[in-house]
């Protein structure tokens, strides 16, 4: 029994995977640096680095939603485009509401 060939990933899917890997590597490096700074006694530097590492982790899903939006527009799947737009609108509303 032969398996059907795997569909090739789109350029947006490839970009999404690369950004996820880069984001995880960056956040890991920054969090480890923050931990090292904390152990060295540089409290203010460690707090800044740890906050930056956490911020990268928080931003990654938001970037993923934008990439999903781009992929669904490419596929012309308008129902999922609408869903992604709603999610982006909710994220924007929540973010701006918290900043007030």
C-alpha positions as CSV (number, residue, x, y, z in Angstrom):
1,X,0.0,0.0,0.0
2,X,1.5,3.3,-1.0
3,X,0.9,6.6,0.8
4,X,-0.4,9.6,-1.1
5,X,2.3,12.3,-1.5
6,X,2.4,15.0,1.2
7,X,1.3,18.4,0.1
8,X,4.1,20.9,-0.1
9,X,3.9,23.6,2.6
10,X,3.1,27.1,1.4
11,X,5.7,29.9,1.8
12,X,3.5,31.4,4.6
13,X,3.6,28.0,6.4
14,X,7.4,27.9,6.0
15,X,7.7,31.4,7.3
16,X,5.5,30.6,10.2
17,X,7.6,27.6,11.2
18,X,10.8,29.7,10.9
19,X,9.5,32.5,13.0
20,X,8.3,30.1,15.7
21,X,11.7,28.5,15.8
22,X,13.5,31.9,15.9
23,X,11.1,33.2,18.5
24,X,11.6,30.2,20.8
25,X,15.4,30.4,20.4
26,X,15.4,34.1,21.1
27,X,13.2,33.8,24.2
28,X,15.3,30.9,25.5
29,X,18.5,32.9,25.0
30,X,17.0,36.0,26.7
31,X,15.5,34.0,29.6
32,X,18.8,32.2,30.2
33,X,20.6,35.5,30.1
34,X,18.2,36.9,32.7
35,X,18.7,33.9,34.9
36,X,22.5,34.3,34.6
37,X,22.2,38.0,35.4
38,X,20.1,37.2,38.4
39,X,22.6,34.6,39.7
40,X,25.4,37.2,39.2
41,X,23.5,39.7,41.4
42,X,22.4,42.2,38.6
43,X,18.8,42.4,39.7
44,X,17.6,45.2,37.5
45,X,19.2,43.7,34.4
46,X,17.8,40.3,35.2
47,X,14.3,41.6,35.7
48,X,14.5,43.5,32.3
49,X,15.8,40.4,30.5
50,X,13.3,38.1,32.0
51,X,10.4,40.5,31.1
52,X,11.8,40.7,27.6
53,X,11.9,36.9,27.3
54,X,8.3,36.6,28.5
55,X,7.2,39.4,26.1
56,X,8.7,37.5,23.2
57,X,6.7,34.4,24.2
58,X,3.5,36.5,24.5
59,X,4.0,38.1,21.1
60,X,4.5,34.8,19.2
61,X,0.9,33.7,19.2
62,X,-0.2,37.1,18.0
63,X,2.2,36.9,15.1
64,X,0.9,33.4,14.4
65,X,-2.7,34.8,14.1
66,X,-1.5,37.3,11.5
67,X,0.2,34.5,9.6
68,X,-2.9,32.4,9.7
69,X,-4.8,35.4,8.3
70,X,-2.4,35.7,5.4
71,X,-2.6,32.0,4.7
72,X,-6.4,31.9,4.7
73,X,-6.5,35.0,2.4
74,X,-4.1,33.1,0.1
75,X,-6.4,30.1,0.1
76,X,-9.5,32.4,-0.2
77,X,-11.2,30.7,2.8
78,X,-13.2,33.7,3.7
79,X,-14.9,32.2,6.8
80,X,-11.5,31.6,8.4
81,X,-10.4,35.1,7.3
82,X,-13.3,36.5,9.1
83,X,-12.5,34.4,12.2
84,X,-8.9,35.6,12.2
85,X,-10.0,39.2,11.8
86,X,-12.3,38.8,14.8
87,X,-9.4,37.4,16.9
88,X,-7.1,40.2,15.8
89,X,-9.8,42.8,16.7
90,X,-10.2,41.2,20.2
91,X,-6.5,41.2,20.8
92,X,-6.3,44.8,19.7
93,X,-9.2,45.8,21.9
94,X,-7.9,44.0,24.9
95,X,-4.4,45.5,24.5
96,X,-5.6,49.1,24.0
97,X,-8.1,48.7,26.8
98,X,-5.4,47.6,29.2
99,X,-3.1,50.5,28.2
100,X,-5.7,53.2,29.1
